[in-house]
Amino acid sequence: MDRDELELISKQIRRDIIKMINKAGSGHPGGSLSATDVMTALYFEVANLSPSDPLNPNRDRIFYSKAHVTPLIYSLLARRGFFDPEKLFEFRRFKSNLQGHPFIHSLPGIESSGGSLGQGISVAVGSSITAKRMKWKHRIFCLLGDGEQQEGEVWEAYMSASHYKLDNLTIIIDKNRLEIDGFVKDVMNIDPFSDKLIAFGFEVFEVDGHDFDSILSAFDNTKTANGKPKAIIAKTVKGKGVSFMEDEAGWHGKSPDDELTRKALSELSY
């Protein structure tokens, strides 16, 4: 799939995100929009997935430690063919399968339940250890936020990933510099982040998280079986693609009204 095709898909996913959250009246637009490009590349170009056979044992596993970005998760799954995109607009409705945080038994393509920050990476590490011990060849990916790096459990998981030489694991950090309370550096600074990951035994690739050439090159570099877990640090913009949401912590978990939704969709038009 070429860059132009990925750009079109990512724009469709951003439109889905805005429309889903507006219709539901709640959700997390900022971090969903920032991670859209890197996750579009993963789902549509990199990962070995089987929408018609979602439990295929040879599939790659994609976990979410930053699991509140369900508008992004559900849109990716629907547009990749795991379920009918019309279901997207049942987001957060009572008794809907598309709740505010993912539930493993609700939809095909969901590898684990999530919600509390820090937990998803531990599940991904456990999956990676299992794959290593069983000599399975699939790969494991996990998306985390940069504010989430303030969780102690995250660093315990990183230490385990290095100790067990999990070169089948790639973590993706959505480094949009903002969390619900403001700038990450003001809440609890995590930098120099790349140096810390290297010290923990990771092979690190820093990329422009909105440039598909850079993203795909990094994913290609993570295939090396050298005994080191891999980390892609994607430098992104919170709320990317919607002018009034970009770089605004206030849009971490807030729904746009109808007028702002129309403005956002006009900016995301084809």
N, C-alpha and C positions, 0 to 999 in steps of 0.2 A: 504494500500500500504506500503510495507516495505522499509527500508532505501536504499537498493540496487536499487530498482525500481526508487525511487526518485533521486538517484544519476545519473542514466542513463538519466532520463528526463532532469535534470538540465544540463547535459553535452550536450544533443541535443539542448537545448535552447541556451546555450553558442555558439555552432556552428552556429546556426541560426543567432545570433546577429552579429557575425564576418562576415558571408557571406552577410547578408543584408547590413551592413554598407559599406563593400568593394564594392559591386555591385552599391550601390547608390553614393558612393564617399563622403558621409557625414553621420553624425549621432553621437550618444553619447555612445561609448563603455564602458568607465570606470565605470560609475554608473549603467549601465545596468547589467554588469557582477557582480558587488558587491552585487546587490539585488536579483540575480537569485535564490539562494537557498531558502531564506525565502519566496519568492513569489511562487516558485515551490511548497513548502509545503502548502501554502495557497490555491492555485488553485487546486492542485491534491489530497489533503488530508483533509483540514480543512473546506473550504467554501462550502456552499450548492449552487451549480450552476446548471443551466439547459441549456446546449449548444443547445439542440433541441427546447427549449422554452425560449429564452434569456430574455424575459420580464415577466417571471413567477413572480407573485407578492410575492411569498414566498422565492424568491432567496435572498441570501446575496448580499450586495452591496460592490464593491471594487472600491475605488476612488484613484486617483493619484494626490498628490500635487507636487511630483517630476515627472512632466508629460513629461519631455523631454526624459525619458527612453522608448520611443516607440518601439525600437527594442525588448526590453524585453516584453513589454505589448503585442505586436502583436504576438510574438512567443508563449507566454503563451496561448493566446486565440486560436491560430491555433492548437497548440498541444493538447489543452483541447477539441477541437472539434467544436469550434464556426465557423470556416471557413476553407477552403482548405489551407494547408500549402504551396502549390505551389504559392499562392498569396503573400507570404512573400517577394518574390523577385521583387515585384512591389514597394517596399519601396521607398518613396520620388520621385517617377516618377510623371511627369506632369499628372494631372487628376486621379491619383491613389487615392484609399480610404485610403491608408497607408501613411499619411503625417507625417512630422517630429514631430508634436504634435497632440494629439488625438482630434477627433471631434465626438461629441455624435451621430451624424446621419450617420457616415461613415461605422461603422462596428458593428455587434452584440457583446454584452459584454462590450462596452464602456459606462460607466455610466454618464460621464460628459466630456465636452471639457476641455482642460487644456493647460498650457504653462507658464503663469506668476507664479513664485514661491510664495507660501503663500496662493494661492486662493483655492487649492483643499481641504485643511483641513476645510475651512469655508463651502464649499459645503457638505462635509461629516458630519459636525456638524449639518447643517440644515436638512440633511436626517435623522440623528439620532433623532433630536427633533420631526420631523414628525412621525417617527416610534413609538416613545414613546407616543405621543398624540393620535395616532390612535390605540394604543395597538397592533401593529404588532410585530411579534416575530423574524423577521429576524435580522441578525447582520450586522454591518457596519464596514468596514476596510478602512484604508487610509495609503498609503505609502508616507513618507516624507524623504528628505535628511537632513544630519546634517548641511550642510551649509545653508540650508533653514531656520534653526532655528534663523538665524539673522534677519528674517523678523518680523516686529512688528505684522502684521496681524495674524501670527501663534499663538502668545501668547494671543491675543484677543479671538481667537477660543478656545484655551485651557481653558481660564477662563470661557467661555460660556459652554464648555463641563462639567466642574466641577459644575458650578452653576445649570445646568439643570439635574445633576445626570445621565449623559448619560453612563450607564454601558453596553449599547448595542454597544458602540463605542470602537474599538481597533485601535490605531495608531501604525504604524511600522516605526521606525526610522532606516534608512540605515546609520549607523555611520561608514563611511569609512575614516573619518578624513581629507578628501580632497575636495576641490571645485575648480572651474575653475582657481582661482587666487593663489592657493597653499593650505597650511595646514589651516584648519578651525581655529585652535588656533592662527595662525598668522594674519589672516584676521580680525576675530572678535571672540574671545574665547567664547564658549557657556558653558563650564564646570564650576562648577560641574552640569552637565546636569540632571542626575537622581534626584539629590536633588531638582532642580528647578521644575521638573515635579511633584514630591511628594508634594512640597509646593503649587502647583497649583491644588492639589486634585486628582492626578492620582495614580492608582496602577501600579507599574513599575516592569518590568521583564527584566533583562539584560541577553543576550544570546550570544553565539558564533554563528554568523550569517552564518556560513558554516558547522554547525553540526546539522544534521537533528533531532537527539534525543533531543538536547537542544531546537531547534526551536519548535518542536511539543509539548514538555512539556510546553513551555511558552504559546502557543496557547491554550492548554487545560486549563491552569490556568486562561485564560481571560474569561472563561464562567461564572464566579461567578457574580450573580446579587446582588451586594452590594452597589449600588448607586454611584460607582466610575468608571469613564472612565479608560480604560486600555492602557498601553503603553508597547510595546516590543522594547527595544533598542538592535538592532542587530549589534554587533561589526563585521565589515566586512573589506575586503581588496578591494580597488578600482582596477578594472581590474582583479578580481580574475579568475584564471585558465589560464591566458596568461602571461607568465613570463615577457615579456618586457613591459607589460601594468601595472603590479601590482605595487601599491603605487606610481604611476606616474601621477601627475596632468595634464601633457601634453596630456594624453589620455582621458581627460574629454569629448572632442567633436571633435575627429579627426578620419579620416578613415585610416585603414592600407592599404598599397599598396599590389599588388598581391604577392610579395615575403613574406612580413610579414604575409599576410593572410594564405599562405601555412604553414608558421611556426606555427601560432596560431592554425590552424586546426590539425596539427600533434600533438600538445600538448594536444588537446582536443579529440584525437581519442579514440575509444572504446577499 
